[in-house]
């Protein structure tokens, strides 16, 4: 189940709305809502997201979670043309093995990808210089 599918179902349950009611509120077929929830349809359009936000009157935090879940549920990947050749081989390995990855492998891959974020964060932190201690006469030690 995709993050969007899970979040849509969770939202509907929290607000006590049946699929048919949500579909009517938004102007969609109940079968489309069902297909989104079970994940047989990919994430919806921005228009659907906006209609859902209005229909269920989502608060800003819920709106952000909904948009994040939709972004995480994208099934296609566009590879920038200027990536190294090794990136293509990595993606081929992922395509070949994606259905067989175990949760621990997925966590490890995600942790490895987070290393770059940490390196970027650390390199943007200014270097703090230590002050030299001074003795009672004000001379550096």
The first five atom37 places (N, CA, C, CB, O) and aatype in JSON, in Angstrom:
{
  "aatype": [20, 20, 20, 20, 20, 20, 20, 20, 20, 20, 20, 20, 20, 20, 20, 20, 20, 20, 20, 20, 20, 20, 20, 20, 20, 20, 20, 20, 20, 20, 20, 20, 20, 20, 20, 20, 20, 20, 20, 20, 20, 20, 20, 20, 20, 20, 20, 20, 20, 20, 20, 20, 20, 20, 20, 20, 20, 20, 20, 20, 20, 20, 20, 20, 20, 20, 20, 20, 20, 20, 20, 20, 20, 20, 20, 20, 20, 20, 20, 20, 20, 20, 20, 20, 20, 20, 20, 20, 20, 20, 20, 20, 20, 20, 20, 20, 20, 20, 20, 20, 20, 20, 20, 20, 20, 20, 20, 20, 20, 20, 20, 20, 20, 20, 20, 20, 20, 20, 20, 20, 20, 20, 20, 20, 20, 20, 20, 20, 20, 20, 20, 20, 20, 20, 20, 20, 20, 20, 20, 20, 20],
  "atom_mask": [
    [1, 1, 1, 1, 1],
    [1, 1, 1, 1, 1],
    [1, 1, 1, 1, 1],
    [1, 1, 1, 1, 1],
    [1, 1, 1, 1, 1],
    [1, 1, 1, 1, 1],
    [1, 1, 1, 1, 1],
    [1, 1, 1, 1, 1],
    [1, 1, 1, 1, 1],
    [1, 1, 1, 1, 1],
    [1, 1, 1, 1, 1],
    [1, 1, 1, 1, 1],
    [1, 1, 1, 1, 1],
    [1, 1, 1, 1, 1],
    [1, 1, 1, 1, 1],
    [1, 1, 1, 1, 1],
    [1, 1, 1, 1, 1],
    [1, 1, 1, 1, 1],
    [1, 1, 1, 1, 1],
    [1, 1, 1, 1, 1],
    [1, 1, 1, 1, 1],
    [1, 1, 1, 1, 1],
    [1, 1, 1, 1, 1],
    [1, 1, 1, 1, 1],
    [1, 1, 1, 1, 1],
    [1, 1, 1, 1, 1],
    [1, 1, 1, 1, 1],
    [1, 1, 1, 1, 1],
    [1, 1, 1, 1, 1],
    [1, 1, 1, 1, 1],
    [1, 1, 1, 1, 1],
    [1, 1, 1, 1, 1],
    [1, 1, 1, 1, 1],
    [1, 1, 1, 1, 1],
    [1, 1, 1, 1, 1],
    [1, 1, 1, 1, 1],
    [1, 1, 1, 1, 1],
    [1, 1, 1, 1, 1],
    [1, 1, 1, 1, 1],
    [1, 1, 1, 1, 1],
    [1, 1, 1, 1, 1],
    [1, 1, 1, 1, 1],
    [1, 1, 1, 1, 1],
    [1, 1, 1, 1, 1],
    [1, 1, 1, 1, 1],
    [1, 1, 1, 1, 1],
    [1, 1, 1, 1, 1],
    [1, 1, 1, 1, 1],
    [1, 1, 1, 1, 1],
    [1, 1, 1, 1, 1],
    [1, 1, 1, 1, 1],
    [1, 1, 1, 1, 1],
    [1, 1, 1, 1, 1],
    [1, 1, 1, 1, 1],
    [1, 1, 1, 1, 1],
    [1, 1, 1, 1, 1],
    [1, 1, 1, 1, 1],
    [1, 1, 1, 1, 1],
    [1, 1, 1, 1, 1],
    [1, 1, 1, 1, 1],
    [1, 1, 1, 1, 1],
    [1, 1, 1, 1, 1],
    [1, 1, 1, 1, 1],
    [1, 1, 1, 1, 1],
    [1, 1, 1, 1, 1],
    [1, 1, 1, 1, 1],
    [1, 1, 1, 1, 1],
    [1, 1, 1, 1, 1],
    [1, 1, 1, 1, 1],
    [1, 1, 1, 1, 1],
    [1, 1, 1, 1, 1],
    [1, 1, 1, 1, 1],
    [1, 1, 1, 1, 1],
    [1, 1, 1, 1, 1],
    [1, 1, 1, 1, 1],
    [1, 1, 1, 1, 1],
    [1, 1, 1, 1, 1],
    [1, 1, 1, 1, 1],
    [1, 1, 1, 1, 1],
    [1, 1, 1, 1, 1],
    [1, 1, 1, 1, 1],
    [1, 1, 1, 1, 1],
    [1, 1, 1, 1, 1],
    [1, 1, 1, 1, 1],
    [1, 1, 1, 1, 1],
    [1, 1, 1, 1, 1],
    [1, 1, 1, 1, 1],
    [1, 1, 1, 1, 1],
    [1, 1, 1, 1, 1],
    [1, 1, 1, 1, 1],
    [1, 1, 1, 1, 1],
    [1, 1, 1, 1, 1],
    [1, 1, 1, 1, 1],
    [1, 1, 1, 1, 1],
    [1, 1, 1, 1, 1],
    [1, 1, 1, 1, 1],
    [1, 1, 1, 1, 1],
    [1, 1, 1, 1, 1],
    [1, 1, 1, 1, 1],
    [1, 1, 1, 1, 1],
    [1, 1, 1, 1, 1],
    [1, 1, 1, 1, 1],
    [1, 1, 1, 1, 1],
    [1, 1, 1, 1, 1],
    [1, 1, 1, 1, 1],
    [1, 1, 1, 1, 1],
    [1, 1, 1, 1, 1],
    [1, 1, 1, 1, 1],
    [1, 1, 1, 1, 1],
    [1, 1, 1, 1, 1],
    [1, 1, 1, 1, 1],
    [1, 1, 1, 1, 1],
    [1, 1, 1, 1, 1],
    [1, 1, 1, 1, 1],
    [1, 1, 1, 1, 1],
    [1, 1, 1, 1, 1],
    [1, 1, 1, 1, 1],
    [1, 1, 1, 1, 1],
    [1, 1, 1, 1, 1],
    [1, 1, 1, 1, 1],
    [1, 1, 1, 1, 1],
    [1, 1, 1, 1, 1],
    [1, 1, 1, 1, 1],
    [1, 1, 1, 1, 1],
    [1, 1, 1, 1, 1],
    [1, 1, 1, 1, 1],
    [1, 1, 1, 1, 1],
    [1, 1, 1, 1, 1],
    [1, 1, 1, 1, 1],
    [1, 1, 1, 1, 1],
    [1, 1, 1, 1, 1],
    [1, 1, 1, 1, 1],
    [1, 1, 1, 1, 1],
    [1, 1, 1, 1, 1],
    [1, 1, 1, 1, 1],
    [1, 1, 1, 1, 1],
    [1, 1, 1, 1, 1],
    [1, 1, 1, 1, 1],
    [1, 1, 1, 1, 1],
    [1, 1, 1, 1, 1],
    [1, 1, 1, 1, 1]
  ],
  "atom_positions": [
    [[0.86, -1.18, 0.0], [0.0, 0.0, 0.0], [0.9, 1.24, 0.0], [-0.98, 0.0, 1.24], [1.89, 1.29, 0.73]],
    [[0.56, 2.2, -0.8], [1.37, 3.42, -0.89], [1.08, 4.34, 0.3], [1.1, 4.16, -2.23], [0.04, 4.22, 0.94]],
    [[2.01, 5.27, 0.58], [1.74, 6.23, 1.65], [0.45, 7.03, 1.41], [2.92, 7.2, 1.79], [-0.28, 7.33, 2.35]],
    [[0.18, 7.36, 0.14], [-1.04, 8.12, -0.15], [-2.28, 7.26, 0.12], [-1.04, 8.6, -1.61], [-3.25, 7.74, 0.71]],
    [[-2.25, 6.01, -0.31], [-3.39, 5.11, -0.09], [-3.7, 4.99, 1.39], [-3.12, 3.72, -0.69], [-4.85, 5.1, 1.81]],
    [[-2.66, 4.75, 2.17], [-2.82, 4.6, 3.62], [-3.35, 5.9, 4.23], [-1.47, 4.21, 4.27], [-4.24, 5.87, 5.08]],
    [[-2.8, 7.04, 3.8], [-3.22, 8.32, 4.4], [-4.66, 8.67, 4.02], [-2.27, 9.45, 3.96], [-5.42, 9.16, 4.85]],
    [[-5.04, 8.41, 2.78], [-6.42, 8.68, 2.35], [-7.4, 7.86, 3.19], [-6.59, 8.37, 0.84], [-8.4, 8.38, 3.66]],
    [[-7.1, 6.58, 3.36], [-7.97, 5.72, 4.17], [-8.03, 6.23, 5.61], [-7.47, 4.26, 4.13], [-9.1, 6.3, 6.21]],
    [[-6.88, 6.57, 6.15], [-6.8, 7.08, 7.53], [-7.63, 8.36, 7.69], [-5.34, 7.34, 7.92], [-8.36, 8.51, 8.66]],
    [[-7.51, 9.27, 6.74], [-8.28, 10.52, 6.78], [-9.78, 10.24, 6.77], [-7.9, 11.42, 5.6], [-10.54, 10.82, 7.55]],
    [[-10.17, 9.37, 5.89], [-11.6, 9.04, 5.76], [-12.12, 8.44, 7.07], [-11.82, 8.06, 4.59], [-13.22, 8.79, 7.51]],
    [[-11.35, 7.55, 7.67], [-11.76, 6.93, 8.93], [-11.83, 7.97, 10.06], [-10.79, 5.79, 9.32], [-12.78, 7.98, 10.84]],
    [[-10.83, 8.85, 10.13], [-10.8, 9.88, 11.17], [-12.01, 10.8, 11.09], [-9.52, 10.7, 11.07], [-12.55, 11.24, 12.1]],
    [[-12.42, 11.09, 9.85], [-13.53, 12.01, 9.66], [-14.88, 11.3, 9.55], [-13.3, 12.84, 8.42], [-15.91, 11.94, 9.37]],
    [[-14.88, 9.97, 9.66], [-16.12, 9.2, 9.65], [-16.89, 9.31, 8.34], [-17.0, 9.65, 10.77], [-18.11, 9.42, 8.34]],
    [[-16.17, 9.29, 7.22], [-16.8, 9.44, 5.91], [-16.64, 8.15, 5.12], [-16.19, 10.63, 5.13], [-15.54, 7.6, 5.04]],
    [[-17.72, 7.66, 4.55], [-17.67, 6.5, 3.68], [-17.12, 6.91, 2.32], [-19.07, 5.84, 3.54], [-17.16, 8.09, 1.96]],
    [[-16.61, 5.94, 1.57], [-16.06, 6.24, 0.24], [-17.09, 6.92, -0.65], [-15.57, 4.96, -0.43], [-16.77, 7.89, -1.35]],
    [[-18.32, 6.43, -0.63], [-19.37, 7.0, -1.48], [-19.65, 8.46, -1.09], [-20.66, 6.17, -1.38], [-19.87, 9.3, -1.96]],
    [[-19.63, 8.74, 0.19], [-19.86, 10.12, 0.66], [-18.73, 11.04, 0.21], [-20.0, 10.17, 2.19], [-18.97, 12.15, -0.25]],
    [[-17.5, 10.57, 0.36], [-16.35, 11.37, -0.06], [-16.4, 11.62, -1.56], [-15.03, 10.68, 0.32], [-16.15, 12.73, -2.02]],
    [[-16.71, 10.58, -2.31], [-16.8, 10.72, -3.77], [-17.84, 11.77, -4.15], [-17.14, 9.37, -4.42], [-17.6, 12.59, -5.03]],
    [[-18.97, 11.73, -3.5], [-20.03, 12.7, -3.8], [-19.59, 14.12, -3.43], [-21.33, 12.34, -3.04], [-19.83, 15.06, -4.19]],
    [[-18.96, 14.27, -2.27], [-18.48, 15.59, -1.84], [-17.49, 16.18, -2.83], [-17.83, 15.5, -0.46], [-17.45, 17.4, -3.05]],
    [[-16.69, 15.31, -3.44], [-15.61, 15.77, -4.32], [-15.98, 15.77, -5.8], [-14.4, 14.91, -4.1], [-15.28, 16.37, -6.61]],
    [[-17.05, 15.09, -6.16], [-17.42, 15.01, -7.57], [-16.7, 13.92, -8.33], [-17.16, 16.32, -8.23], [-16.47, 14.06, -9.53]],
    [[-16.34, 12.85, -7.65], [-15.67, 11.7, -8.27], [-16.53, 10.45, -8.07], [-14.25, 11.49, -7.68], [-17.47, 10.45, -7.29]],
    [[-16.18, 9.41, -8.79], [-16.85, 8.12, -8.62], [-16.3, 7.42, -7.38], [-16.66, 7.23, -9.88], [-15.13, 7.56, -7.04]],
    [[-17.18, 6.67, -6.71], [-16.76, 5.91, -5.54], [-15.68, 4.9, -5.92], [-17.95, 5.19, -4.89], [-14.78, 4.63, -5.13]],
    [[-15.76, 4.35, -7.12], [-14.78, 3.35, -7.57], [-13.38, 3.97, -7.67], [-15.2, 2.76, -8.93], [-12.38, 3.28, -7.46]],
    [[-13.3, 5.26, -8.0], [-12.01, 5.93, -8.08], [-11.4, 6.09, -6.69], [-12.15, 7.31, -8.76], [-10.2, 5.86, -6.49]],
    [[-12.23, 6.47, -5.72], [-11.76, 6.61, -4.33], [-11.26, 5.25, -3.84], [-12.9, 7.15, -3.4], [-10.21, 5.16, -3.21]],
    [[-12.03, 4.2, -4.13], [-11.63, 2.85, -3.74], [-10.29, 2.46, -4.37], [-12.71, 1.84, -4.12], [-9.41, 1.92, -3.7]],
    [[-10.15, 2.73, -5.67], [-8.91, 2.38, -6.38], [-7.71, 3.13, -5.8], [-9.04, 2.69, -7.88], [-6.61, 2.58, -5.72]],
    [[-7.92, 4.37, -5.39], [-6.84, 5.14, -4.75], [-6.46, 4.52, -3.41], [-7.26, 6.61, -4.56], [-5.29, 4.41, -3.07]],
    [[-7.47, 4.11, -2.66], [-7.21, 3.55, -1.33], [-6.52, 2.2, -1.37], [-8.49, 3.43, -0.58], [-5.7, 1.9, -0.5]],
    [[-6.83, 1.38, -2.34], [-6.17, 0.07, -2.4], [-4.86, 0.14, -3.19], [-7.11, -0.96, -3.04], [-4.11, -0.84, -3.24]],
    [[-4.6, 1.28, -3.81], [-3.33, 1.48, -4.5], [-3.29, 1.01, -5.94], [-2.28, 0.79, -3.76], [-2.21, 0.96, -6.53]],
    [[-4.44, 0.67, -6.52], [-4.43, 0.26, -7.91], [-4.32, 1.45, -8.86], [-5.67, -0.54, -8.24], [-3.99, 1.29, -10.03]],
    [[-4.6, 2.63, -8.36], [-4.37, 3.88, -9.1], [-3.2, 4.58, -8.45], [-5.65, 4.81, -9.11], [-3.02, 4.54, -7.23]],
    [[-2.4, 5.24, -9.28], [-1.28, 6.01, -8.75], [-1.77, 7.23, -8.0], [-0.34, 6.43, -9.88], [-2.98, 7.47, -7.93]],
    [[-0.86, 7.99, -7.45], [-1.29, 9.17, -6.71], [-2.07, 10.11, -7.61], [-0.08, 9.9, -6.1], [-1.8, 10.19, -8.81]],
    [[-3.03, 10.81, -7.05], [-3.91, 11.66, -7.86], [-3.26, 12.97, -8.26], [-5.18, 11.94, -7.1], [-2.13, 13.28, -7.88]],
    [[-4.02, 13.71, -9.03], [-3.57, 15.02, -9.5], [-3.62, 16.05, -8.37], [-4.42, 15.48, -10.69], [-4.22, 15.82, -7.32]],
    [[-2.99, 17.17, -8.62], [-3.03, 18.28, -7.66], [-4.48, 18.75, -7.47], [-2.13, 19.47, -8.15], [-4.86, 19.17, -6.38]],
    [[-5.27, 18.69, -8.54], [-6.69, 19.09, -8.46], [-7.44, 18.22, -7.45], [-7.36, 19.0, -9.85], [-8.22, 18.72, -6.64]],
    [[-7.2, 16.91, -7.5], [-7.85, 16.0, -6.56], [-7.44, 16.34, -5.13], [-7.49, 14.54, -6.89], [-8.28, 16.39, -4.23]],
    [[-6.17, 16.58, -4.94], [-5.65, 16.92, -3.6], [-6.36, 18.16, -3.07], [-4.11, 17.15, -3.64], [-6.79, 18.19, -1.92]],
    [[-6.48, 19.19, -3.91], [-7.13, 20.43, -3.47], [-8.61, 20.2, -3.14], [-7.01, 21.52, -4.56], [-9.12, 20.73, -2.16]],
    [[-9.29, 19.4, -3.96], [-10.7, 19.1, -3.7], [-10.85, 18.31, -2.39], [-11.31, 18.29, -4.87], [-11.79, 18.54, -1.63]],
    [[-9.92, 17.4, -2.14], [-9.96, 16.63, -0.9], [-9.74, 17.54, 0.31], [-8.89, 15.52, -0.93], [-10.43, 17.41, 1.33]],
    [[-8.8, 18.44, 0.2], [-8.53, 19.4, 1.29], [-9.78, 20.2, 1.62], [-7.37, 20.36, 0.91], [-10.11, 20.39, 2.78]],
    [[-10.48, 20.65, 0.58], [-11.7, 21.44, 0.78], [-12.84, 20.59, 1.31], [-12.12, 22.11, -0.54], [-13.56, 21.0, 2.22]],
    [[-13.01, 19.4, 0.74], [-14.14, 18.54, 1.12], [-14.07, 18.09, 2.58], [-14.2, 17.32, 0.22], [-15.09, 18.01, 3.26]],
    [[-12.87, 17.81, 3.05], [-12.72, 17.29, 4.4], [-12.28, 18.39, 5.37], [-11.71, 16.14, 4.41], [-12.17, 18.17, 6.58]],
    [[-12.03, 19.57, 4.83], [-11.61, 20.73, 5.63], [-10.38, 20.39, 6.47], [-12.76, 21.19, 6.55], [-10.4, 20.45, 7.7]],
    [[-9.32, 20.04, 5.76], [-8.09, 19.64, 6.44], [-7.36, 20.85, 7.03], [-7.17, 18.91, 5.47], [-7.31, 21.92, 6.42]],
    [[-6.81, 20.64, 8.21], [-6.0, 21.69, 8.83], [-4.63, 21.7, 8.15], [-5.86, 21.45, 10.38], [-4.28, 20.73, 7.47]],
    [[-3.86, 22.77, 8.31], [-2.57, 22.87, 7.61], [-1.64, 21.66, 7.82], [-1.85, 24.11, 8.05], [-0.97, 21.24, 6.88]],
    [[-1.58, 21.11, 9.03], [-0.71, 19.96, 9.27], [-1.17, 18.75, 8.45], [-0.7, 19.61, 10.77], [-0.34, 18.02, 7.9]],
    [[-2.48, 18.54, 8.38], [-3.02, 17.43, 7.58], [-2.76, 17.67, 6.09], [-4.53, 17.25, 7.83], [-2.46, 16.73, 5.35]],
    [[-2.88, 18.92, 5.66], [-2.61, 19.24, 4.26], [-1.16, 18.9, 3.91], [-2.89, 20.73, 3.99], [-0.89, 18.33, 2.85]],
    [[-0.24, 19.25, 4.79], [1.17, 18.97, 4.55], [1.43, 17.47, 4.51], [2.05, 19.63, 5.63], [2.17, 16.99, 3.65]],
    [[0.81, 16.73, 5.42], [0.97, 15.27, 5.45], [0.4, 14.64, 4.18], [0.29, 14.67, 6.69], [0.98, 13.71, 3.62]],
    [[-0.75, 15.14, 3.74], [-1.38, 14.63, 2.52], [-0.49, 14.85, 1.31], [-2.74, 15.29, 2.3], [-0.27, 13.94, 0.51]],
    [[0.03, 16.05, 1.17], [0.91, 16.36, 0.03], [2.2, 15.54, 0.09], [1.26, 17.87, 0.01], [2.69, 15.08, -0.94]],
    [[2.73, 15.37, 1.28], [3.94, 14.57, 1.44], [3.68, 13.11, 1.07], [4.46, 14.66, 2.89], [4.5, 12.49, 0.4]],
    [[2.55, 12.57, 1.51], [2.19, 11.18, 1.18], [2.0, 11.02, -0.33], [0.9, 10.76, 1.92], [2.41, 10.0, -0.89]],
    [[1.39, 12.0, -0.98], [1.2, 11.93, -2.43], [2.55, 11.96, -3.15], [0.31, 13.1, -2.92], [2.77, 11.2, -4.09]],
    [[3.45, 12.83, -2.71], [4.78, 12.92, -3.33], [5.56, 11.61, -3.14], [5.58, 14.1, -2.75], [6.23, 11.15, -4.06]],
    [[5.47, 11.03, -1.95], [6.18, 9.78, -1.67], [5.6, 8.6, -2.44], [6.14, 9.48, -0.17], [6.26, 7.56, -2.57]],
    [[4.39, 8.74, -2.95], [3.72, 7.64, -3.65], [3.92, 7.66, -5.16], [2.25, 7.68, -3.35], [3.34, 6.84, -5.87]],
    [[4.73, 8.58, -5.65], [5.0, 8.63, -7.09], [5.65, 7.33, -7.52], [5.89, 9.84, -7.45], [6.55, 6.83, -6.84]],
    [[5.21, 6.79, -8.64], [5.73, 5.5, -9.11], [6.8, 5.64, -10.18], [4.61, 4.66, -9.63], [7.5, 4.68, -10.49]],
    [[6.92, 6.81, -10.73], [7.89, 7.01, -11.81], [9.02, 7.89, -11.31], [7.23, 7.63, -13.06], [8.84, 8.74, -10.43]],
    [[10.18, 7.68, -11.89], [11.37, 8.41, -11.5], [12.0, 9.01, -12.75], [12.38, 7.5, -10.76], [12.22, 8.31, -13.74]],
    [[12.28, 10.29, -12.7], [12.98, 10.94, -13.8], [14.43, 11.11, -13.38], [12.32, 12.32, -14.18], [14.73, 11.73, -12.36]],
    [[15.33, 10.56, -14.17], [16.75, 10.61, -13.85], [17.37, 11.79, -14.58], [17.46, 9.28, -14.24], [17.26, 11.9, -15.8]],
    [[18.04, 12.68, -13.84], [18.72, 13.8, -14.5], [19.77, 13.28, -15.48], [19.37, 14.74, -13.46], [20.43, 12.27, -15.22]],
    [[19.91, 13.96, -16.59], [20.82, 13.5, -17.65], [22.28, 13.52, -17.23], [20.64, 14.36, -18.88], [23.09, 12.77, -17.78]],
    [[22.63, 14.34, -16.26], [24.04, 14.5, -15.92], [24.52, 13.64, -14.75], [24.3, 15.93, -15.61], [25.59, 13.9, -14.2]],
    [[23.74, 12.61, -14.37], [24.19, 11.75, -13.28], [25.25, 10.77, -13.8], [22.99, 10.97, -12.66], [25.28, 10.47, -14.99]],
    [[26.12, 10.29, -12.92], [27.14, 9.33, -13.36], [26.52, 8.02, -13.82], [28.13, 9.06, -12.22], [25.4, 7.67, -13.44]],
    [[27.25, 7.29, -14.65], [26.78, 6.01, -15.17], [26.43, 5.04, -14.03], [27.85, 5.38, -16.08], [25.49, 4.26, -14.16]],
    [[27.18, 5.09, -12.94], [26.92, 4.21, -11.81], [25.5, 4.37, -11.27], [27.93, 4.47, -10.69], [24.92, 3.42, -10.74]],
    [[24.94, 5.57, -11.4], [23.57, 5.81, -10.94], [22.59, 4.94, -11.71], [23.19, 7.29, -11.08], [21.65, 4.39, -11.14]],
    [[22.81, 4.81, -13.01], [21.93, 3.98, -13.83], [22.01, 2.52, -13.41], [22.29, 4.13, -15.31], [21.0, 1.82, -13.38]],
    [[23.22, 2.05, -13.1], [23.37, 0.67, -12.65], [22.72, 0.45, -11.29], [24.86, 0.29, -12.59], [22.14, -0.61, -11.05]],
    [[22.81, 1.43, -10.42], [22.13, 1.34, -9.13], [20.62, 1.24, -9.34], [22.47, 2.57, -8.25], [19.95, 0.41, -8.71]],
    [[20.09, 2.07, -10.2], [18.65, 2.04, -10.48], [18.24, 0.71, -11.1], [18.25, 3.19, -11.4], [17.16, 0.2, -10.8]],
    [[19.07, 0.16, -11.96], [18.77, -1.15, -12.54], [18.72, -2.21, -11.45], [19.82, -1.54, -13.61], [17.82, -3.05, -11.44]],
    [[19.68, -2.17, -10.52], [19.66, -3.13, -9.41], [18.4, -2.97, -8.57], [20.91, -2.94, -8.52], [17.8, -3.96, -8.15]],
    [[18.0, -1.75, -8.32], [16.77, -1.52, -7.55], [15.55, -2.04, -8.3], [16.6, -0.02, -7.26], [14.7, -2.7, -7.7]],
    [[15.46, -1.76, -9.61], [14.32, -2.27, -10.4], [14.26, -3.79, -10.35], [14.42, -1.8, -11.86], [13.18, -4.37, -10.21]],
    [[15.41, -4.42, -10.45], [15.46, -5.88, -10.46], [15.04, -6.47, -9.12], [16.87, -6.35, -10.81], [14.38, -7.51, -9.08]],
    [[15.4, -5.81, -8.04], [15.21, -6.38, -6.7], [14.12, -5.73, -5.87], [16.47, -6.32, -5.96], [13.9, -6.15, -4.73]],
    [[13.44, -4.73, -6.38], [12.52, -3.92, -5.58], [11.46, -4.76, -4.88], [11.86, -2.88, -6.44], [11.11, -4.48, -3.73]],
    [[10.94, -5.77, -5.54], [9.88, -6.58, -4.95], [10.37, -7.54, -3.88], [9.2, -7.34, -6.02], [9.56, -8.12, -3.16]],
    [[11.67, -7.73, -3.77], [12.22, -8.69, -2.83], [12.98, -8.04, -1.68], [13.13, -9.64, -3.55], [13.5, -8.74, -0.81]],
    [[13.06, -6.72, -1.65], [13.77, -6.04, -0.57], [13.06, -6.26, 0.75], [13.91, -4.54, -0.85], [11.84, -6.16, 0.83]],
    [[13.81, -6.56, 1.75], [13.28, -6.74, 3.1], [13.32, -5.39, 3.83], [14.09, -7.82, 3.89], [14.11, -4.52, 3.47]],
    [[12.48, -5.22, 4.84], [12.46, -3.94, 5.57], [13.84, -3.49, 6.07], [11.53, -4.04, 6.75], [14.14, -2.3, 6.03]],
    [[14.66, -4.42, 6.53], [15.98, -4.03, 7.03], [16.85, -3.49, 5.89], [16.68, -5.24, 7.7], [17.63, -2.56, 6.09]],
    [[16.74, -4.06, 4.7], [17.5, -3.57, 3.56], [17.03, -2.16, 3.17], [17.37, -4.53, 2.35], [17.85, -1.29, 2.87]],
    [[15.74, -1.96, 3.19], [15.19, -0.64, 2.85], [15.67, 0.4, 3.85], [13.65, -0.68, 2.82], [16.06, 1.5, 3.47]],
    [[15.64, 0.04, 5.14], [16.13, 0.98, 6.17], [17.6, 1.33, 5.95], [15.95, 0.39, 7.58], [17.99, 2.49, 6.06]],
    [[18.41, 0.32, 5.63], [19.84, 0.56, 5.4], [20.07, 1.48, 4.2], [20.57, -0.76, 5.19], [20.9, 2.39, 4.26]],
    [[19.35, 1.24, 3.12], [19.49, 2.09, 1.93], [19.1, 3.52, 2.27], [18.61, 1.56, 0.77], [19.79, 4.46, 1.89]],
    [[18.01, 3.68, 3.0], [17.56, 5.02, 3.38], [18.58, 5.71, 4.29], [16.2, 4.95, 4.07], [18.84, 6.9, 4.16]],
    [[19.17, 4.94, 5.22], [20.18, 5.52, 6.1], [21.41, 5.97, 5.32], [20.59, 4.51, 7.18], [21.97, 7.03, 5.6]],
    [[21.81, 5.18, 4.35], [22.95, 5.55, 3.52], [22.64, 6.84, 2.76], [23.3, 4.42, 2.52], [23.5, 7.72, 2.66]],
    [[21.43, 6.96, 2.24], [21.06, 8.17, 1.52], [21.03, 9.4, 2.44], [19.69, 7.99, 0.86], [21.28, 10.52, 1.99]],
    [[20.74, 9.19, 3.71], [20.71, 10.3, 4.68], [22.1, 10.83, 4.99], [20.03, 9.86, 5.96], [22.24, 11.95, 5.47]],
    [[23.14, 10.03, 4.73], [24.51, 10.49, 5.0], [24.79, 11.78, 4.25], [25.53, 9.4, 4.61], [25.39, 12.7, 4.8]],
    [[24.37, 11.86, 3.0], [24.61, 13.08, 2.21], [23.93, 14.28, 2.85], [24.1, 12.9, 0.78], [24.51, 15.37, 2.88]],
    [[22.72, 14.11, 3.36], [22.03, 15.21, 4.03], [22.8, 15.66, 5.25], [20.61, 14.78, 4.44], [22.91, 16.86, 5.51]],
    [[23.34, 14.71, 6.01], [24.13, 15.06, 7.19], [25.42, 15.78, 6.8], [24.46, 13.8, 8.0], [25.81, 16.75, 7.43]],
    [[26.06, 15.29, 5.74], [27.29, 15.95, 5.28], [27.0, 17.38, 4.83], [27.93, 15.15, 4.13], [27.77, 18.3, 5.13]],
    [[25.91, 17.57, 4.12], [25.53, 18.91, 3.67], [25.24, 19.82, 4.86], [24.32, 18.85, 2.74], [25.63, 20.98, 4.88]],
    [[24.54, 19.27, 5.86], [24.21, 20.05, 7.04], [25.47, 20.43, 7.8], [23.25, 19.28, 7.95], [25.61, 21.57, 8.24]],
    [[26.37, 19.49, 7.96], [27.61, 19.75, 8.7], [28.5, 20.75, 7.98], [28.37, 18.45, 8.93], [29.14, 21.58, 8.62]],
    [[28.55, 20.68, 6.66], [29.42, 21.6, 5.92], [28.86, 23.01, 5.92], [29.6, 21.11, 4.49], [29.61, 23.97, 5.7]],
    [[27.56, 23.16, 6.15], [26.99, 24.51, 6.18], [27.08, 25.14, 7.56], [25.55, 24.47, 5.72], [26.89, 26.34, 7.7]],
    [[27.38, 24.33, 8.58], [27.56, 24.88, 9.93], [28.89, 25.63, 9.98], [27.51, 23.76, 11.01], [29.91, 25.11, 9.55]],
    [[28.88, 26.84, 10.51], [30.13, 27.59, 10.58], [31.11, 26.93, 11.55], [29.86, 29.04, 11.01], [30.71, 26.32, 12.54]],
    [[32.37, 27.05, 11.23], [33.41, 26.51, 12.1], [33.56, 27.46, 13.28], [34.76, 26.33, 11.33], [33.74, 28.66, 13.1]],
    [[33.49, 26.91, 14.45], [33.64, 27.73, 15.65], [35.09, 27.68, 16.09], [32.69, 27.23, 16.8], [35.68, 26.62, 16.23]],
    [[35.65, 28.86, 16.28], [37.04, 28.94, 16.73], [37.06, 29.09, 18.25], [37.78, 30.13, 16.05], [36.25, 29.79, 18.84]],
    [[38.0, 28.41, 18.84], [38.15, 28.5, 20.28], [38.98, 29.73, 20.63], [38.8, 27.22, 20.84], [39.96, 30.05, 19.95]],
    [[38.59, 30.39, 21.66], [39.37, 31.53, 22.13], [40.53, 31.01, 22.96], [38.5, 32.51, 22.95], [40.42, 30.02, 23.67]],
    [[41.63, 31.7, 22.84], [42.77, 31.36, 23.68], [42.52, 31.94, 25.06], [44.11, 31.9, 23.08], [41.99, 33.04, 25.22]],
    [[42.91, 31.19, 26.03], [42.75, 31.67, 27.39], [43.81, 32.74, 27.67], [42.86, 30.52, 28.41], [44.91, 32.72, 27.12]],
    [[43.43, 33.65, 28.52], [44.37, 34.7, 28.9], [44.69, 34.57, 30.38], [43.8, 36.11, 28.59], [43.85, 34.14, 31.18]],
    [[45.92, 34.95, 30.72], [46.26, 34.93, 32.14], [45.79, 36.22, 32.79], [47.79, 34.73, 32.35], [45.15, 37.04, 32.13]],
    [[46.11, 36.39, 34.05], [45.63, 37.57, 34.8], [46.11, 38.88, 34.22], [46.07, 37.48, 36.24], [45.46, 39.91, 34.38]],
    [[47.25, 38.85, 33.54], [47.81, 40.07, 32.97], [47.21, 40.36, 31.59], [49.32, 39.96, 32.86], [47.56, 41.37, 30.97]],
    [[46.33, 39.51, 31.1], [45.71, 39.73, 29.79], [46.54, 39.18, 28.64], [45.46, 41.19, 29.57], [46.24, 39.46, 27.48]],
    [[47.58, 38.42, 28.95], [48.4, 37.84, 27.9], [47.87, 36.46, 27.54], [49.88, 37.77, 28.34], [47.4, 35.71, 28.39]],
    [[47.96, 36.14, 26.25], [47.49, 34.83, 25.79], [48.39, 33.74, 26.31], [47.43, 34.76, 24.27], [49.61, 33.92, 26.43]],
    [[47.8, 32.61, 26.63], [48.57, 31.47, 27.13], [48.78, 30.45, 26.03], [47.86, 30.82, 28.33], [49.4, 29.42, 26.25]]
  ]
}
